[in-house]
């Protein structure tokens, strides 16, 4: 008190007991801070903290008298230290001209994918091909390179083997809001309402004597009824005007195919699902080469969870391991790439540990093959709590998977466009890469259907576009080519989300 009163407030005379005085600068820094907090009433708990320190000082004196060890010193107020400065703090942060790059040399150097999969002969990859159920006459049909002079060299043209898809997507997503497709399952259901699609059609000739029922195994139709799947692909490309379409491979893992006893057909299901999409995309692109269409290899979540127990009685129980998921996803990736997909997307993620297994498998494949294949990741927030089934918010989910350096990250399924809006906004603020969204056509009604019309869905997406939340949009459950066309028409009026500026290095944590 005297120090500040005399030096700062101009006090001339004071009555003090000089014997009891301690020089201001002799006080321990933490004690001096306690004294100033108390004298100037800086904090609400200043008195309580001083009483605690006084009790400690008395206890120290008593301990010395008794020859005992001094008591533990109270922590006291947390010091307000200046933030440590690093060289990057004084650097001018540059604009990002592309999403963060994966560690693989092909990605960092923008090496075009040659689409010559026959030259990718890593033993693990080749072993999957060798044991596959794919007919012998198709096993060599895994190369998709195009003549370098097939189309002009400048954007928006694209030639496989000549151009870097990573560079192309960056240009595409920064010049317009690109359009994905809609629901495959909805389109198959709609087809079955107009045409016969029962157990017999699902089996086809090849699986006529199959040992269990397979109706509902939509991925199987890529083999037994390819004209149906190719027709749906074409509807989304021509009527919906999609820039990219997802393969009919949502459940094409050995784990998910276990429900139909079709585990040995996983590679073939992925190969055929991607090959059909490749053929239709090339057919549509040939009609207008200024709008190349791309195949997105879809890796679904499987029907098991690595981080949640299937048994209420035993929280520690698991019906799948991380290694089993990695093995299953790796086979799926090989089939999708051999089938001609351009992009890999881990989608509809409700359990982040499953997603990590899929991302590990994708990374392992890219490392073994030496290819640069762009990666998209899409999570599913199961309700209005804004969390995945395994309990993460959208931001925590992104923090958990950002090490995989996806080109785009986002949210799909479970919610309608309107319900998804606040969560896409938060994802857009967190993501360092491009942001995607493909919502359901509203929430399911009492009959399990979806009521949002194409106009409803497009109008609800307007908030995404006006606020610059997204670069890539489409539809999930309940959406059809008319929905996608309406979304495309609405999106064409707006600019895409710009990539955020690069930021100083920081630690990302998630629960």
LOMIMI-715309 format. One record per atom (N, C-alpha, C, CB): residue in one letter; y, z, x. Coordinates in steps of 0.02 Angstrom, whole numbers, plus 50000, padded with zeros to 5 digits. Atoms other than C-alpha are relative to their C-alpha. Glycine has a CB too. Layout:
% LOMIMI-715309
AYZX...
END
This chain:
% LOMIMI-715309
X499405000050042X500005000050000X500625000050044X500005006149953X499414999649957X501235004950137X500114993550039X499925005950049X499955006249961X500864989250238X500394994749959X499304997350019X499695005150041X501344977650095X500695002349975X499554998249941X499364997550026X502734988950028X500554999450052X499935007349978X499495000149948X503634989750195X500134992950024X499795004350059X499915006649970X503324972150264X500204994749949X499374997950035X499885005450048X503424962350103X500515002049946X499344998149967X499564998050055X504384972849975X500645003450024X499635004649954X499374997349974X505714980450090X500095007549992X500564996649968X499934992750007X505344999250069X500265002950066X499325003249981X499694997149940X506405009650191X499725006950017X500755000549991X500194993049988X505785027550170X499375001749960X500575004849983X500594997650035X504105035150127X499755006450030X499464994750001X500284993749976X503275052250140X499254999150006X500195006149953X500725001249989X501545050850218X499725005650043X499884993150034X500364995549955X500245061550304X499744995850057X499415003849962X500155004649945X500205052750470X499315001150029X500515000750055X500664998549971X498605061650525X499444996349964X499875007649998X500525003350040X497635053450384X500064992450000X500035002549928X499895007250003X498325036050413X499554996150047X500734998550016X500395004749958X497275021550479X500414993650004X499284998649969X499635006349992X498075005950550X499704994649954X499984997750074X500215005250048X498004991650424X499504995250031X500614996149974X500435005049967X497194979850549X499355003050026X500374996850057X500624996849979X495864992750593X499495000449944X500145007050027X500474999950056X495104991950420X499504994350005X500394999749932X500505005450003X493474982250403X500234994949948X499295002849982X499745005250046X493854965550318X499795001149927X499764993250022X500224999150069X492784969450165X500335006149968X499245000749997X499674994150026X493564986750146X500744998549986X499945005950049X499315001950011X495304979450166X500084996049935X500264996050060X499975003950062X494924967150026X499925004549939X499464994650000X500084995350055X494314981349915X500655003849986X499435005050016X499374996350007X495914991049947X500544995749967X500255002550069X499495004350029X497024976149907X499854998449928X500074993650041X500195001250070X496044972349749X500205005849956X499254998749994X499844994050039X496314990249692X500765001049994X499685006150032X499274998750000X498154991949742X500364994949956X500284999750072X499645005250037X498664975349666X499654998149934X500074993850043X500355001250063X497434976149521X499784992749993X500445002049940X500185007049998X496734959149570X499394998349958X499884997950071X500625001450037X495034960849486X499875005649951X499404999250049X500144995150052X494404969749332X499545005650025X499694996749940X500474995049976X493034978749429X500215003250066X499324996950008X499764997349935X494134984149578X499885007550005X500744998550009X500094992749999X494055002549531X499265001850009X500275003349936X500724998749994X492165002349508X499734998450070X499614996049947X500235001849934X491904993549673X500255004950053X500244992950018X499744995049953X493035005949765X499625006649993X500755001149988X500394993950010X492105020649687X499314999450032X499925001749925X500655001249970X490455012849743X500065000450076X499724993149979X499914999849927X491145010549920X500155007250024X500564995250022X499864993049983X491815028449922X499365004250002X500495003149950X500644996450000X490105035149875X499594998350061X499604998449936X500375002149940X489345024850015X500285003450062X500044992350008X499704996949941X490605031650144X499825007450004X500774999149999X500204993050000X490215049450090X499275000750022X500105003249931X500724999749983X488345045850103X499894998850074X499614994949959X500055001249928X488595039150279X500165006350039X500474994250021X499804993749966X489485055250332X499445005149994X500655002849970X500544995250010X488095065850255X499394998250042X499815000349926X500595002249961X486745055350340X500095001650073X499894992549991X499864998449930X487585057550509X499905007450014X500714997950019X500074992749991X487655076450485X499265002050001X500375003749943X500704998250006X485805076950441X499564996150049X499754998849929X500385003949951X485275064750578X499564994749968X499585004550041X500395005050036X484635052050452X500304993050009X499955001749925X499755006849997X484795033150447X500524998949946X499424994949992X499485001150051X486355027250356X499724996149941X500604996350030X500235003850059X486115020650178X500214992750004X500265003249936X499845007250002X486195002150134X500714999149974X499504996149956X499315001150018X487974995950124X500054995949936X500374996550057X499915004050060X488554989749953X500234992950017X500515003349952X499835007049986X488744971049944X500754998749994X499624995349953X499285000950009X490524971949879X500174993249972X500365001050065X499805006550028X491524956949821X499784994250043X500764999749990X500205006149963X490924939649870X500614996950033X499654994949953X499405002849967X492114932850001X500124992849979X499925000450076X499805006850018X493054917249955X500174996150063X500615000149950X499925003549936X492784907050112X500194992749990X499355000550041X499845007150006X493504889750141X499364995750007X500524997850053X500595004349999X492244875750112X499934996650067X500044994849944X500135003249935X491434869250270X500124992549994X499285001550023X499845007150001X492084851950309X499544996050046X500734999050020X500425004549962X490994837650369X500384993450011X499324998849963X499655006349987X491504820750440X500064995649937X499644996150053X499995004350059X491054812250275X500545002249950X499325000149966X499484997750047X492364822950184X500664996450011X500105007550008X499375003349985X493774813750270X499944992449996X500255002050069X500105007350005X493004796450248X500214997549931X499264998250015X499855003150065X493624784950112X499354997249972X500554994350007X500645001950028X492144782549996X500044992849974X499805004849943X499975007150020X491764764049972X499714998949930X499614995650051X500305002150064X491344755249810X499274998250013X500394993949969X500705002049994X489484752949781X499924992849977X499545004849957X500105007050019X488984734649780X499294998649978X500184995550057X500695000550026X487164737949735X499735007049993X499554995650047X500304993350006X486054752649684X499725002250067X499455000049945X500324997649938X485334763849821X499354996450014X499885007649996X500585004149982X483994754449916X499405004350019X500184995450058X500614996749977X482184759849939X499934999650075X499384997149965X500054999949927X481614763450117X499624994050030X499665006250022X500415005449974X480524747850131X500444994450030X499564997149944X499615005049963X481124734450252X500174994049956X499624997750061X499885005950042X480944720350125X500575001249952X499364998149962X499464998450047X482084729250002X500675000650036X499855006649962X499384998949963X483374734450132X500304993550027X499885004950058X499775006549973X483464716750201X500034994549947X499554997850056X499975004850055X483404708350030X499554994050012X500734997749989X500485005449987X481884698150079X499714997649934X499435002450049X500275002550064X481394686949932X499245001149997X500164992649991X500724999550012X479684690349858X499714992950003X499845003449931X500265006949995X478654675049910X499574998049941X499594999350063X500445001350057X477574676649753X499354996550022X500364995749947X500635002749974X476094671849861X499535005950010X500114995950067X500404993849999X474954686249816X499344999250036X499875002349930X500635001049963X473434678349896X500065002150073X499784992749995X499904997949931X474214682750063X500055007650007X500634996850029X499994992649999X474294701250014X499285002249998X500415003049938X500734998849994X472584706350076X499845006850028X499694994750043X500164993249978X472684724950112X499325002049972X500565005049978X500684998450024X470904731850099X499995003749933X499655004350051X500014996250063X471344743849957X500184995449941X500505005850004X499815004750052X472184729949857X499434995149987X500644996350019X500545004950007X470784717649890X499385003049967X499814997250068X500584996750030X469464730349840X500065000249924X499925007250028X499894999950073X470244731649667X499874993149971X500725002349984X500135006850025X470224712749647X499264998550000X500374994950044X500715001749994X468424711549705X499575003249946X499755002150068X500414996550050X467764724249581X500224998649928X500025007550012X499715001150066X468794717649434X499544995949956X500674996550005X500395003750049X468074710149275X500274993049989X499985003749934X499685006450009X469194694849291X499504994350014X500624999350045X500465005649988X468184678649272X500144996650067X500064994949944X499955002749933X467844670049438X500514994350005X499324997550022X499555005849997X468844654449394X500745002050001X499874995449942X499304997850001X470444664849377X500195004150061X500125004149938X499854995349946X470304675649531X500464997250053X499365002350032X499565003049949X471204663349643X500694998449972X499684993650027X499365001950032X472624660649518X500485005950000X499884997749927X499564994249994X473784674049583X500644998350038X499645005750034X499395002149965X475164663849668X500484996749951X499824995150059X499515002350049X476784659749577X500644997450033X500185005649952X499415002549967X477984652849707X500214993249970X499894999350076X499735006350026X479114638249654X500294996050058X500535001349945X499665004049948X479784623649756X500715002450009X499994992449981X499344997249986X481384629149841X500564995949968X500105000450074X499485004250030X482324614449764X499904999249925X500014993250034X500135000650072X481704617549587X500645000449959X499525005549977X499354999350034X483444623049532X500545000950052X499995006149951X499464999149952X485164623849614X500005007050032X500684998949966X500044993949960X485444637549743X500475005549976X500154998550071X499514994950018X486914646549661X499805003649935X500694996849992X500084996150061X486904660149527X500324996149942X500325007150007X500534995850028X486394659849382X499294997150007X500145001249929X500675002849991X484914649249439X499595004850043X500034992950032X500454995749960X483394657949512X499364996250012X499855006749964X500635003149980X481904651249607X499565005250035X500124993850046X500464995349970X480404662049646X499804997950071X499375000849956X500175001549930X480074663049833X500604998150041X499504994550003X499395001949964X481814656849877X500545005449996X500274993449973X499454995450013X482984669749800X499775007249997X500354998149935X500144992850005X483064688649812X500125002249929X500435004050049X499934997550069X482734695949640X500455006149998X499315001649970X499564994149997X483604711949693X500734997949997X499865004250065X499325002550002X485194702249727X500174996949932X500114994950056X499875003350064X485004692349567X500125005149944X499404995549981X499914994950052X484794707849456X500675003550009X499435005150003X499354996849988X486314715849539X500564995649971X500115001250075X499495004450028X487364700549495X499964999749924X499924992950029X500095000450073X486634699549320X500275006249965X499254999049983X499814993750032X486894717949279X500745001850010X499565005650026X499294998649990X488674717949347X500454994849967X500155000550074X499605005150033X489224702349254X499925000149924X499814993150026X500084999550073X488514705649081X499495005549984X499764993249970X500524995450023X487464717748979X499384995949986X500245004149936X500625003950007X485714710648999X499585002849942X499605000150066X500384998350060X484474710848855X499255000150013X500164994949944X500734999149996X482694717348851X499704997949933X499805007550018X500325001850063X481414714148715X499955006049953X499304997050012X500104994550047X480864725048568X499285002350000X500204997849930X500664996850004X479274733348509X499434995049995X499975004849941X500605004050005X477604725048542X499565002449943X499615000250067X500434997250053X476654736848427X500244998249931X499955007450006X499725001850065X477824733448282X499854992849983X500775001249999X500135007150012X477604714748302X499264998749985X500234995950060X500725000850014X475704716348307X499855002449929X499585003950052X500094997550068X475774726848148X500264994949948X500355006749990X499735005050046X476884713948064X499554993949995X500704997850023X500465005650000X475674700248116X499395001549956X499774998350072X500604998150037X474214709848041X500125000349924X499745006850024X499854999950072X475124710847873X499964992949971X500705002849988X500015007050023X475174691847863X499354996450017X500584996350029X500615003249976X473544687747952X499445005150007X500134996450067X500584995549991X471804694947970X499985002350073X499344996549980X500044997149932X471774706648120X499625006549995X500725001050031X500434994250008X470314718348101X499565000850062X499564999249936X500454998549944X468924724848213X499724993550031X499445004549977X500305006349976X468144707548225X500484996150044X499774995649940X499505003749961X469764699548287X500175003550065X500634999049958X499874996349938X470084713348412X499444998850051X500065007649985X500565000949954X468344710948486X499964992850027X499345001749965X500085006949979X468364692048490X499284998450018X500464998550059X500685001949981X466854682848556X499755004050060X499974992650016X500214996849938X466834691348725X499755007149990X500575000150049X500194993050011X466694709048657X499685001149931X500625004650008X500294999950067X465754704948498X499515005849991X499654993549986X500524994850005X464384717648535X500235006550034X499354997650032X499754994049965X465504731348606X499745006349967X500775000050001X500354994050021X464814748948592X500405004749955X499775003850060X499594995550041X466284757248502X500554995949966X500305005850042X499455003450035X467714752748385X500594999050047X500225004149938X499435001549956X469184744448472X500634998149962X499824994350047X499405001650038X470384740948329X500545005250017X499855000049924X499464995649978X472064748048383X500134999550074X499845007049982X499905001149928X471824743448566X500404993650009X499314999650038X499575005949999X473314731748566X500004996350066X500705001949983X500005003349934X473224728448753X499424995250006X499975005350056X500605004149997X471504720948727X500134992949972X499435003349960X499865006650030X472274706748626X500234994950051X500525000849946X499815004849947X472934699148788X499404996050023X500315003750059X500625003449980X471114694548823X499684996549940X499505004950030X500375002850057X470374691748649X500414995749953X499705005649961X499565004050043X471884684748554X500644998450038X500155003849934X499405001349958X473074678248689X500554996349963X499814996250061X499495003850036X473944666648567X500465004649960X499674994949952X499584995350036X474574681648467X500515003150046X499575005549967X499544996749953X475314690348618X500504995150028X499605003350058X499545005149975X476044674348689X500524998249947X499624993750023X499545001550054X476814670748519X500545005349993X499624999349935X499524994650004X477654687848516X500494999650059X499655006949999X499565000949941X478314685448693X500524994549985X499594998250063X499565005850011X479034668648641X500535001549947X499594993949979X499514998250051X479864675748485X500585004150030X499665004049944X499474996049970X480804688548588X500444995850046X499705005950039X499615004149954X481344675548715X500434994949963X499544996450048X499635005350034X481874662048592X500425002649942X499514994849974X499624997550057X482384671148433X500445005950021X499535002149944X499624994249977X482934687448516X500454998650059X499545005650017X499615002149941X483634678448669X499995005450055X500724998549980X500084994949948X482964691948786X500054996950069X499345003749992X499995002249930X483314690348972X499365002050035X500615003050036X500624997449970X481754700349014X499545002449945X500155005850050X500494997650048X480154704448921X499495004550035X499644994249964X500504995449973X478934718748948X499304997649984X500105007049972X500695002250009X477084715348968X499635004449949X499635000050067X500424996450049X475794720548838X499485004250037X499664995049951X500454996149956X475074733448958X500155007549996X500054997650073X499784993150006X475744750048894X499435004950014X500295001349931X500574995549993X474004757848893X499464997250047X499695001549933X500515003449959X473134746849022X499865003650066X500234993050015X500244996249942X472594760649141X499285002049986X500455006350013X500694997750010X470814766449170X499985006349959X499655001150068X499984993650037X471324783349099X500084998749925X500575004550025X499895001350071X472004776748934X499444995849970X500674996449990X500555004250026X470614763748917X499365003949991X499884994250048X500594995850011X469364777948921X499865001149927X500085006650035X500104999150072X469634779648734X499584994549970X500675000349964X500375005850025X468824762548711X499424998150046X500474994149991X500545001349952X467564763648854X500124993450038X499314999849965X499835006449967X468484749148938X500335001150068X500474996049955X499714998649934X468944757049105X499924994350050X499715006350028X500085005349950X468194742649207X500454993949988X499284997750000X499605005850016X469374730349121X500755001150012X499894998049928X499294998349991X471014738649174X500374994650039X500075006750036X499665005149959X471444725949310X500094993649959X499594998450065X499975006250038X471044711249196X500525000549944X499314998249971X499514999150054X472084718249052X500714999250027X499915006949968X499345000649971X473594719749166X500134992950024X500075004950058X499935006949976X473304702749245X500154995349942X499364997750036X499915004650056X473164693949077X500655001449963X499415000649951X499384998450033X474614703448999X500604997250037X500085007549993X499455002749959X475754698449144X499984992450004X499975002950071X500065007349994X475074680649160X500264996549938X499274998050013X499755003050062X475414676748977X500765000249997X499705003749938X499274999349999X477194683348995X500314995250050X500205007350016X499755004649948X477424673249155X500034992949973X499555000450063X500045006950025X476884657149071X500534998749947X499304998549971X499515001050053X478004659648919X500715000250029X499925005349945X499344999749968X479504664749026X500164993550036X500035005850049X499885006349964X479304649249133X500124994249952X499404998350046X499905005350050X479164638248979X500715000349970X499485000749943X499344999350029X480764645248904X500554998750052X500095007149970X499515001249947X481694645149071X500094992650014X499795003550065X499965007249987X481284626749095X500464996549951X499304996949998X499565003050050X482254622948935X500745001250017X499845002749931X499324998449980X483814631449005X499985003950065X500375004049944X500064996649935X483724635349192X500595004450017X499924994850054X499434995549987X485444643649185X499875007049973X500644997249970X500184993450026X484594658049095X499275001550018X500115000449923X500694998549982X483034662349195X499765006349965X499945000950076X500304994350034X481864674449106X499505003450046X499664997949933X500404996149952X480944688249197X499485004349964X500455004350043X500564996150026X479314697749171X500045007150028X499324996750018X499984993049981X479394716649173X499305003049989X500545004049959X500664997050005X477704724549211X500055007249976X499654999850068X499934993550033X477564739549094X499445004850019X500034999249924X500484994749984X476714755349157X500145005949953X500055002350076X499904994750050X476514767649012X499805006950027X499604998549938X500104993049977X476304786649020X499285002350003X500395004649956X500704998150012X474414786948986X499965005049943X499685003050065X500094995450055X473684798348853X499825007150024X499454997549953X500124993349972X473544813548968X500625002450037X499385000050046X499424997249965X474794825249048X499775004250059X500435004349952X500194996449939X474704832049224X500305007050004X500214996050061X499664993649993X475874846749196X499945004449938X500724998950016X500064996250062X475404852649021X499265000849983X500394996649941X500704998850018X473774860648966X499834997049933X499875007549999X500225002550065X472794851948828X499715005549956X499484994550009X500324994550035X472124869048777X500505005849990X499385002550038X499564994450014X473154882548691X499725006450031X500095000949924X500324993949975X471884895548749X500025000650076X499285000349977X500024999949926X471984890648933X500594996150028X499334997050025X499405003449975X473744886748998X499904996650067X500565004950005X500115002949933X473044882749171X499564993849998X499695005250045X500475005750004X471844869349108X500384993350005X499605000249935X499735006849995X472174850949149X499434995249988X500354998750070X500535005050011X471214835549093X500104993950045X499984997949927X499915005449951X471874824449234X500355003050061X500424994149969X499674997749939X472404826849414X500524994850023X499485001350056X499505004549973X473854819349508X499674994150036X500475003850049X500335005349963X472674809549621X499664995049953X499475003050047X500315004650048X471744802349471X500534995449968X499635004049944X499465004150027X473394796449397X500234994850050X500605004549980X499785004849948X473924788449562X499504994350005X500075003650068X500515005149994X472274779149575X500024995249941X499305003250005X499985004250061X472394772949395X500624995650000X499995004449938X499395003949999X474204767449413X499994994750055X500615004550010X500025004849946X473874758849579X499634993749978X499665003050063X500385005750025X472564747749498X500424996049950X499345002349967X499575003550048X473784743749358X500534995950036X500335005049953X499495003749963X475134738749482X499714993750031X500315004550055X500325005949969X473944727049574X499904994549948X499325001850034X500125004950052X473464718549410X500644996849975X499655003349942X499365002750024X475274716649353X500314995150049X500495005749986X499705004449949X475864709149517X499594993650006X500045003750068X500425006049996X474364697449527X500084995649938X499265002150007X499885003950061X474764692149349X500674996549998X499955004549940X499375003649994X476504686749402X500615003649976X499954993749963X499404996450023X477694700649350X500544999950055X499835007349980X499435000049954X479424701049430X500245007050017X500574996049971X499724993249997X479894719249401X499465004849977X500655000749956X500464994750024X478914735449380X500425005349965X499595003050059X499644994850036X479464748049250X499525005649978X500374997049938X500364994050023X478764765649229X500385002449939X499955005650058X499634999050062X479204768849048X499705005349954X500054993649963X500194995250052X479134781048902X499725006350031X499504996949951X500254994249962X478944795849019X500155006449962X500325000250070X499904993450032X478674812348930X499805005650047X499605000449935X500204995049950X477894821349079X500214997350069X499225001449997X499735002649937X478844819449242X499484999750055X500585004450023X500525000149948X477304823449347X499584993649994X499545006249994X500325006550009X476434808249271X500424994550031X499874998649925X499555005149973X477954798049317X500005000150076X500725001049975X500024999549927X477924804549495X499364996850028X500055007350022X500635003249978X476104798949508X500084992449997X499415002349955X499905007250006X476584781549445X500464997450056X500294998349932X499525002149948X478054780649566X499675000350069X500625004449998X500364999649937X476934786249709X499554993950008X499585006650004X500455005849998X475704772349665X500404993650014X499614999349934X499575005849988X477114759449658X500234999850072X500615000049952X499784999749930X477784765349825X499454998350049X500285006850015X500585001549956X476064764649903X499864992550001X499385003949976X500135007350004X475824746749841X500534996250039X499994997749927X499475003649966X477524741049905X499955000850076X500695002449976X500084998849928X477194748950074X499424995850028X499885007450014X500595003849977X475474740650088X500124992549998X499395001849958X499925007250010X476044723650026X500594997250039X500094998549926X499405002349966X477734722750114X500464996049955X499814995850058X499595003850047X478524715549955X500605004149976X499574997849940X499434996850034X480194719349875X499954998449926X500694997750030X500045000850072X479864721749689X500445005349968X499255000649975X499554995150030X481284730049592X499635004749952X500564996549962X500324994850040X480834746149502X500505002749949X499745005850045X499624996850054X481504752349334X499615006249978X500134995149940X500324993950024X481154769749264X500345002149935X500045005850053X499724997950065X481364775449083X499635006049973X499974994249950X500304993950027X481074792949016X500085000449925X500325006050032X499974999050073X480834799148838X500195007249985X499334998349968X499784993450022X481804813848766X499735000949929X500785000750002X500424999850061X480674819848626X500375002049937X499445004750011X499634998150060X481994827048508X500735001250018X499695006349967X499294999149990X483814832048489X500175005550050X500335001649935X499874995349945X483604845748619X500184996350064X499385004550012X499835004049942X483804831548743X499555001350060X500715001250020X500474998549945X482264836348844X499364995949993X499845007550000X500665003250001X480644827948893X499495005149976X499814997350071X500534995450023X479004835348833X499865005450052X499364996249984X500124995149947X478834843949001X500625004250014X499784996550064X499454995250000X480534852348974X500624998150038X499755006150026X499425001849960X481784842649079X500544996549959X499794995650058X499455003950027X483504836549028X500004993150033X500685003650010X499975006649971X483934818549063X500245000150072X500464995649960X499744999549932X484934823449217X499485002950048X500635004350002X500534997149958X483514834249284X499454994950013X499715006449968X500495005349992X482314819949253X500214995150054X499884996449933X499765004749949X483404808249355X499975003150070X500714997849984X500024996649935X483554821049495X499285000250027X500285007149995X500704999649979X481644822049498X499724993550025X499585002449942X500305006549981X481354803349518X500464995750042X499814996249937X499525004249964X482894797349613X499774998350070X500685003550003X500265001549933X481924798049777X499664993150002X499515005450022X500345006550002X481014782249718X500494994250001X499564999549937X499475005049996X482684772949720X499904994349949X500044997150071X500055005450050X482504763549554X500644995949997X499845002949931X499405004150011X483684749049521X500345002049935X499824992649998X499724997950065X483904755449343X499605005949974X499994994249949X500324994250030X483534771649253X500305001049931X500095006550044X499734999050067X483714776449071X499525003649954X500184993449970X500374996450052X482954782348908X499754995049949X500465005549966X500265004150054X481844774448777X499585004249953X499594994150028X500464997350050X480844778548620X500235006849974X499315000750030X499924993350031X480774794748515X500635000649958X500025005350054X499364999250036X482604793548459X500274993249977X500515003450045X499635005850020X483634781248361X500614999250045X500215000549926X499425001449957X485174773448441X500535005449992X500304993149984X499484995050013X486364785748358X499825006750032X500095000949924X500214993649972X485344800948411X499984999950077X499325002049973X500065000649928X485174794248588X500685000050036X499634993650017X499345001249970X487044791748618X500225005550049X500514999349946X499744995049953X487524808748695X499585000650064X500035006749967X500444999349942X486024808448811X500084994150048X499285000649978X499865005749957X486374790948875X500675001050035X500024993449958X499364998549969X488164796448907X499905004450061X500485003349950X500114995349944X487544810749017X499604996550056X499625006249976X500375003749949X486294799349105X500464995350038X499424996049968X499535004749969X487684786749138X500445003650051X500434996749947X499584996349954X488724800349222X499605002350062X500305006149965X500414997549945X487264805949332X499724994650045X499435004149972X500385005049963X486434789749385X500424996350051X499704995049952X499685003949947X486884781249548X499834992649996X499795002650069X500235006950007X486004765249494X500214997349932X499234999650008X499865002750066X486074754249339X499675004349946X499754992749995X500264995950055X485744762149169X499744995449945X500555004849972X500325003850054X484574755449034X499885004549940X499354996850024X500164996350061X484214760548855X499654995349952X500635003149968X500295003750056X483034754448721X499725005049950X499454995050024X500144994950050X483004765448568X499564997349944X500645002749972X500365002050060X481964765348410X500494997549948X499585006049973X499585002350056X482604757148252X500105005849951X499674993849965X499904994050040X483134774148187X499435004950010X500074998349927X500554995249999X482024789248159X499484998049948X500265007349986X500525002150048X480344786748070X500105003349932X499305001850027X499964997350067X480354788847882X499345003449981X500164994349949X500594996250021X479054798347780X499364995950004X500095002649929X500585004449995X477894783247788X499874997850071X500104993949956X500105001949931X478054781647976X500344993550020X499284999550014X499655006249984X479134766147966X500715001350025X500034995549938X499324999449972X480874762748035X500474995949956X500024997650074X499575002950051X482334758847921X500624996550025X500205005349953X499385003149975X483754753148034X499934992450001X500175002650071X499995007350000X484164734948003X500284997550067X500434997249941X499695002649938X484684723448146X500755001550004X499904992450004X499294998650001X486494725848092X500145007450014X500314997949933X499924992849987X486294744848090X499945001550074X499485004149960X500144998549930X485564745248263X500544997350046X499324997050020X499485002949959X486864733548337X500655004049994X500134992749979X499394996150010X488284743648261X499975006750036X500125001149925X500084993549966X487574759948331X500024999250076X499355003349979X499965001449928X487404752048503X500724998950024X499574993950018X499315001449983X489254748248496X500315005550042X500414998949936X499724994349961X489664765748561X499774999650072X499775006749969X500245000849932X488584762248714X500434994950038X499264997750001X499655005549968X489524746148749X500745001650010X499924993749959X499284998549996X491294752148712X500155004950057X500245002849934X499884994849950X491104767048829X499714998250069X499705006449977X500265002249935X490244757248969X499445004250026X500545000050050X500564995749980X488644767448970X499424996250031X499755003849941X500635003549985X487354753649001X500114993250033X499604999149936X500035006749971X486884737949095X499454995749969X499895000450075X500615003450022X485254733549007X499765003649938X499445000050057X500194996950063X484754736548826X499474995949964X500615001049955X500515003350041X483354732548706X499815004549943X499384998250042X500234995950056X482334740248567X499305002650013X500014996049936X500674997249995X480814751248552X499695000049930X500015007350031X500384999950063X479784756548399X500424997749941X499745007049987X499675002450060X480264747348240X500454994150011X500395005449971X499545005649986X481314734048327X499614993450003X500395001150065X500305006750004X480964715448308X500494994950031X499824998149926X499535005049972X481724699048373X500684999849965X499684993349997X499334999850031X483114699448240X500415006050024X499945000249925X499644994249973X483574717048301X500294998350069X499545006250005X499795001549931X483664710848481X500564994849999X499414997450042X499475005150005X484714695648431X500665003249978X499794994449949X499384996750023X485964706748338X500305004350056X499855004349938X499764996049943X486074718448489X500324995550052X499425004150031X499735004649950X486334703648604X500704997449979X499524994050009X499355002650024X487744696748496X500545005350007X499944997849927X499514994649993X488604713748497X500165001250074X499735006549967X499904998549929X488344716548684X500434994750035X499325000550036X499635005449968X489104699548726X500765001049999X499834993449966X499284998750006X490824706348676X500255005050050X500165002449930X499804994549957X490824719948808X499774999050072X499725006649973X500185000349929X490724722348995X499475005450015X500625001150045X500514995149982X489274731549080X500295006150035X499474996850043X499804994049962X489374748749159X500074998350073X499485005849990X499945001249928X490074747449335X499605005150039X500745000250022X500344995249957X489094755349475X500505005450022X499684996550061X499544994849978X489844772249520X500154999550074X499725007049984X499844999949929X490724774649686X499485004050039X500705002950011X500434996049957X489684780949830X500315006950008X499904996650069X499754993149995X489824799749847X499775003150066X499755004349941X500204996449940X489704812049991X499285002549991X500485005850016X500684997550007X487934817850030X499985006849967X499665000450070X500074993650033X487364832149920X499275001149982X500445000449937X500684998350020X485794841349870X499924999349925X499825007250023X500165000650071X485024836749702X499415004549985X499854992649981X500544995650020X483964849949617X499864999149925X500175007350016X500165000350072X483054849849450X499485005249984X499754993049980X500494995150022X482054862249349X499404996449970X500305004849949
END
